[in-house]
Amino acid sequence: MDSGVAATAYLVNESRARLPDLAGDPTAMHWIPEPERPTVRGLWDEYAEAVYPYDDLVVSLRGRLIRDTLARRLERDPATVLVVCGAGFSAYPWLLPVSAALEVDLPEMVAAKRRRAGELTAAGLLDERDVTHLGVDLDDPDARRDLLTYARDWAAGRPVAYVAEGLVFYLSERSAREVIGLGRALGAGLDLVSYWPADTADNAVLAAQRAWFRTRNVPDDASYLTMGEISGILGRPVTNHSPEDVQRRYLGEVRVPEAKLVPEHVAVAGA
Ligand SMILES: C[S@@+](CC[C@H](N)C(=O)[O-])C[C@H]1O[C@@H](n2cnc3c(N)ncnc32)[C@H](O)[C@@H]1O
């Protein structure tokens, strides 16, 4: 839980749990079982000290934008189903009136999510939802091909909204491009992809993060993309939302400039 790339799912869950109203995620504080929460809080505090103290802001705002964009799509087209890659402890299927969702992550993460979702549903803290949890290494081309076949069958012609949040920078460049393109391959009407823009590769916060990741066995190679590349992969124009844009939208002002943040942008196509 406190090392390897799956540790990042615990970290960002803690970020939302610290600002649940801003994140629009009242379930965030429940995902990590109480006995494990002190370790995760300690990990977050260590990360805040070593890297930057605003991950709660960045993660909550990106999640809020994604949630609100999905909510609008579901209002327009309630039959829309969700496909979420690198789902971690994000909770869109339970935050929104979604008829079905396919959540994909690494097998160990999927096992933890499935178990906890079952416990929280039994305890009445999550509504019943039709969520399929699939363990897939998205860096593996064969596994991606199988995932696409599976997801096409699963979607069975229903309209799809596709989310890849907090994920593609951890993949190789080729895998990142293909994972971004999974929504298009599924005919998704809406794509939401967060990414680090190519011109932020020398961002000081990312440099500090790379050093900290090495101490936690999180691979420190990263993929960076331009908005034009993402638009090319998706085959249509994208709207870009920077961390400053989402602060303006939800806080009415820029409280922390992008240079002091992990420069995570959200590209939206089809909204
Ligand atoms: C920063 S977390 C984001 C989790 C979630 N999207 C959120 O915003 O809360 C990154 C997620 O990507 C997953 N991940 C990283 N590399 C992956 C891979 N090769 N295949 C599948 N999932 C991966 C991790 O396990 C983790 O859950």
The ligand as a MOL file (V3000), in Angstrom:
LIG
                    3D

  0  0  0     0  0            999 V3000
M  V30 BEGIN CTAB
M  V30 COUNTS 27 29 0 0 0
M  V30 BEGIN ATOM
M  V30 1 C -2.5860 8.3710 -9.2330 0
M  V30 2 S -3.5360 6.8910 -9.1950 0 CHG=1
M  V30 3 C -5.0830 7.5100 -9.8340 0
M  V30 4 C -6.2260 6.6570 -9.4120 0
M  V30 5 C -7.6140 7.2130 -9.7880 0
M  V30 6 N -7.7570 7.4350 -11.2000 0
M  V30 7 C -7.8700 8.4980 -9.0330 0
M  V30 8 O -7.8140 9.5620 -9.6450 0
M  V30 9 O -8.1110 8.4130 -7.8380 0 CHG=-1
M  V30 10 C -2.8830 5.9650 -10.5920 0
M  V30 11 C -3.6070 4.6600 -10.8180 0
M  V30 12 O -3.1180 4.0890 -12.0230 0
M  V30 13 C -2.9300 2.7100 -11.8070 0
M  V30 14 N -1.9180 2.2150 -12.7380 0
M  V30 15 C -0.6360 2.6280 -12.8610 0
M  V30 16 N 0.0110 1.8990 -13.7970 0
M  V30 17 C -0.9130 1.0230 -14.2950 0
M  V30 18 C -0.8540 -0.0090 -15.2660 0
M  V30 19 N 0.2860 -0.2980 -15.9170 0
M  V30 20 N -1.9740 -0.7130 -15.5270 0
M  V30 21 C -3.1260 -0.4470 -14.8600 0
M  V30 22 N -3.2430 0.5110 -13.9190 0
M  V30 23 C -2.1460 1.2280 -13.6200 0
M  V30 24 C -2.4600 2.6220 -10.3570 0
M  V30 25 O -2.6020 1.3250 -9.8200 0
M  V30 26 C -3.3560 3.6510 -9.6930 0
M  V30 27 O -4.5720 3.1100 -9.2540 0
M  V30 END ATOM
M  V30 BEGIN BOND
M  V30 1 1 1 2
M  V30 2 1 2 3
M  V30 3 1 2 10
M  V30 4 1 3 4
M  V30 5 1 4 5
M  V30 6 1 5 6
M  V30 7 1 5 7
M  V30 8 2 7 8
M  V30 9 1 7 9
M  V30 10 1 10 11
M  V30 11 1 11 12
M  V30 12 1 11 26
M  V30 13 1 12 13
M  V30 14 1 13 14
M  V30 15 1 13 24
M  V30 16 1 14 15
M  V30 17 1 14 23
M  V30 18 2 15 16
M  V30 19 1 16 17
M  V30 20 1 17 18
M  V30 21 2 17 23
M  V30 22 1 18 19
M  V30 23 2 18 20
M  V30 24 1 20 21
M  V30 25 2 21 22
M  V30 26 1 22 23
M  V30 27 1 24 25
M  V30 28 1 24 26
M  V30 29 1 26 27
M  V30 END BOND
M  V30 END CTAB
M  END
